[in-house]
């Protein structure tokens, strides 16, 4: 679908380590700040145990999970909006993402100095927020200047846009992120072309020492307390531990390692699923002897759009979708059993696809 989730944070918090755990692409990690000169793009498979449950009911040549694009954006610093550290280039990379994973350093290590001189994840949140707010304010003010010229000629839409953007400006000047500003759809249209950085949904990840992977620590408690009013998801994981798990090739070795660490699954699996949900995405499945596959669509997509995720011809020539719920397949054990029990539905163009639906598309082109 072309949707991207960006990994952001100050330097030396473990962004690239997490990226390497999630993606098949590998990037260099370093203890030195600002060594990266470009953002890195990786394709990440979305862990979904349901796929392997379906394999029990359909012999197949391969199983293909859904994927999401992840962008590892080099560390930002105080003053990035004015060219400090890596400067404006990476702020532009953030603009091209659809959601953000904000990684926070929540571990103490004298061998790895923090660029601010001390470990304080709440301060780091405020630092990044401020840099993005400054950049957004710059974008809003530039558009206000353009609209003012048009409004002088009597353009009513320009005047309406100015009223909305004045609210955006006041919100940013009050050091608040645009995602916390209440605006309706008709108002949002006036700022959509700005791709504002602080309007993007965000997931916070606290990178802790190995021993705190299950329980967190005093740093993570401060983060949760600070973000309590925003209702944002906060994940706790140990990037170094996750990297050791990712290096193990044998599934049995991974399970043994996880058991020793007291974990049921790698923390990055939860992170990937949360990023998928953050992008407002769901999966539907197709089943056949050649492939069982998870396909990605936006939540709220109708059946023809789901067909288009498979191939544009299926959307163009869409006739109907034959739908079985995942739960019914697991309970009854086969497509034929679902049909016999009346659990296969025939749906038209207005069918709202649900997460986990198993679809068979009928089409004609």
N, C-alpha and C positions, 0 to 999 in steps of 0.2 A: 504493500500500500504506500510505501515511501514515507512512512511516519518515523520520526527520529526522536530518541530520548537522549539528552545530553548529560554527561557526568561533569559536574562543576565542583569547585571548592578552591581554597587557598592552596599554595604549594605544599608538597610533602604531607598530604593527608591520606594517601593510599588510593587515589583515583585510578592510576594506571594499573596498580596491582589488581584492583577489582575488575577493571576492564579485561585484563588478561584471563581472569577466572571465568568471565562470562562469555567472552568472544573467542572464535576460532582464530581471529587476528591477534598477533602478539606484538606488543610495543615494549620498548626499553624502559626500565624503571631506574631511578637514580635518587640518591639521598641529597643531591644538589638541587637547589631551587632554580626554576626557569631554564632548565636544560632543553625542554621540548620546544621545537620551533613551529609545530603545526598540530592541528587536531587530527585524531585518528578515528576512522569509521570501521565498525565491526558489525557483523550479522550474528545475532544471538538466537539460539533455539529456545523456545519457551517450554519449560518442563511441564508435561501434562500426563499424569499417570493413566488418564482415561484412554489414551491412544493404545496402550499396551493391554488394557482390559479388552478393548475391541478386537485385538489380535487373537484373543481366545475364541472368538466367534467367527472369524474369517481368516483362513490361511491366505497369506499375502507375501509378495516378494520383498516389500520394504515398507517401513513405517516412517512417515515424514512429519515432523512437528511444525507448528507455526513458528514464524521468526519475527524479530523486531530489530530495527537498526539502532545501534548505540554509538554515540560520539564521545570519545574521550577528549575533553577540552583542557589544555594545559592550565596550570594554576594561575589564578588571578591574585592581585595584590591591591592593597590600598592605593588608590590613584590610577587604577587601570583605565577608568573612563577618560582620563586625561593623558594616557599614553605610558603610564608607569608600568614596570614589570613587563609583561608580554604585550601590554597596550591594547589598543582598540580592536586589533584583528580578531582576537578570540571572543570579544563581545559580539562581533558580527556573526561568528560561528554559533553562538548561543541563540541569536535571532533566528537562525535557520532550523532550530529544533522545535518540537511540539510539546515537550515536557522536560522537566529537569530532575536529575538525581543529585542532590547536594550532599557530598561526602564531608563529614566532620571528623577531625582528629580528636579522639577521646581516649588517648593513651599517652602515658609519660615515657619518654626515652631520651636520656641525656646524650645518647650517641646520634640522635636525629633532632637537631635544634629546630624549633619552630621559627618561622620567618618574623614573627612578632616578638620573639623572646620568651614566650610562655604559652602553655597549652590552655586555651580558653575557647571552647567551641561556640559559646553564645556570642562572644566578641566576633568570631569568624563569621557567624551568620549575619551579624550586623554589618560587617565589612563588605561582604558580597552583596547584601541587599542594597547598601548605600551606593555601591558602584553601578548596579543595575538601575537603581532609581535615578541617578544622575544622568545616565544615558537615555533613559525613557523621557525624562524631563526635557532634555535637549530635542528629542524627536517631536514631542508634543508642542513645544514652543515654535519649532520650525513650521509645523503644519498650521498652527494658529496664525502665524504671519501670512501664510499663503491664503488661508480662508478669509482673513481680514480684507485683503485686496479684492477678493471676489464678492464679499458681502457688501462692500461699498457700492457695487454696481446693482445692488438690490436682490441678490441671490438668497432666497429664503432658506434653502438647504444649507448653504454656507453659514448663515446665521445660527441655524439649529446646531450645526457641527461645532461652532465656536462655543456655544453654551455648554455642550457636553464636554469638550476638551478643556474648558475652564475648570470643570469639576475634576477632570483627570489631573490637571496641573496642581490644583490645590491639594489633592490627595498625595501627590508625589512630594510636594513642598513640605508636607507634614510628615515626611519620612515613612510613608506607608506604601505597600505594594499594590499595584492595580488589581491583582486578583482578589483583594479584600474590598474593592469598591463595588457597590451595588448599582448595576446598570442593566437595563433591559436590552433585548435584542435590537430594537430600533435605534437605541443609543450606541450600542457597540459598533454598529456599522461605520460610524464616523472615525473609529480608531483602528479598524481591522487592517488597513493598509500599512500601519506602523509596526506591526508584529512586536508589540511591546514586551520587553524582557521580563518584567515583573508581573505580566498577566498570565504567564505560563504556569500550569499546575506543577507542584514540586513535591518530591518525596525526600525525606531526610534519612541519611544513613550514618549511624555512629560507628566509626571504626575503632574497635577496642583491642586491648591485649588479649592473648589466647584465653587466659583464665577467666575473662569477663564475658566470653562469647554467649554464655547462657543467662547470666544474671545482670550484665551491665555493670556500671560503676558510678562514682560520684559525678563524673562528667556527663554521663548519659542522663542521670537524674536531673541535672541542671537543664539540659537540652529539652527534655520532656516537659519540665515545669515552664520553661520559657515559651514553648510552642503550644501549651495546653489550650490557650484561648482560640487558636486557629484551627484546631481539629485536624491537623496534618498527621500523616502516618510517619512514624519514626521506627526504623529498623535498627537493630543492634547486631553487628557481626564483626568477626576478626579477620581482616584481609589477609594477614600472614598465614593464618590457619587455613583459610579458604584456598590460598595458593598452593599449599601443601596437598590439600585434598585434590585439587584440579590436576596436579602432576601425576597422580596415581592412575595408571591405565586400566588395571583390573578392577571390575566392579566389586569383587569380594574384598579386595584390599581397601577400597573406599568405605565399604560398610563397616569393616573392622576399625578403621581410623575414626569414622563417625561415632561408633559405639564407644570407643575410648574417650572421645571428647564429649560424650553425653548428648550428641546431636542425632536427630532422626533423619535429617537430610542436610546437604550443604546450604549455608545461609544465602548463597548467591541464587539458589533456586527460588527462594522466597522473594529475593530482590527482583529477579527477572519477571516473576508473575505480578509483583506489585507495579513494576514499570509498565507492563502490558495493560493492567487495569487503569493506571494513571493516564495512559493514552486513550482511554475509553474504548478499548478493543475487547472483542470476544472471539471465540473460535467455534466453527462448525466443522463437522467431519464428513468425509466421503470414504466409502469402503468398497474394496474390490480385490480380486486376486492379484492384481499387479501392485496395488498400493492402498494403504490406509493413511489418510492424510488429514491434518488439521489446517483449516483455512482461516485467514484473518479478515474480519470485517469490523466496522464501527458498530458500537451498540446502537440499536435503533434502525439498523439496515433492513430493508425489505428483501424478499426472496430474489427478485431480479438482480439486485446489487450483489447478493451472495453468489449468484450464478456468474456474474461478471468477474468476481474474484478468481474464479476458476479459469474462465476464458471469455473474452468479449463477445464471441459468437453465441455463447450460452445466454448472455444477457439480451443480446439483440433478438434472438429467436425464441426467447423464453415462452414456454407454454404453461408448465406447472412444476411444482416441486413435490416430490413424495418424501414425507417427513416421518422419521421415527425419533422419539426422544431417547437420549442416551440411557436414562434410567430404565426405560422399557426394554431396550436391547439387553442390558445386563440382567434384568429380571427374567426375560423369556428366552434368551440365548441364541436367537437367530432372526434374520429378516423374515423368513417364512412364518415363524412362530408369532412374530409381531403382526404380520398381515392376518393370520388366522384368528388372532385375538382382537382384531379391529384396532390395533395400535399404530398402524401406518395411516397417516393422514395425507390427503391430497389437497394441496394449498395453491392459491393463485398469486397474482402479482402484488396483492396487498398484505401478504403474510409477513409478520414481523418475526424474523429469525431469532431464536434464542440460543444462548450459550450452550454448547453441547449437542445441538440438533444434528442428526445424521440425515443428510440430504441426498436425494437422487433427482437430478434436474432433467426434465423432458423439454426438448427444444426442437425447433425446425428453422433452418436458414436456407 
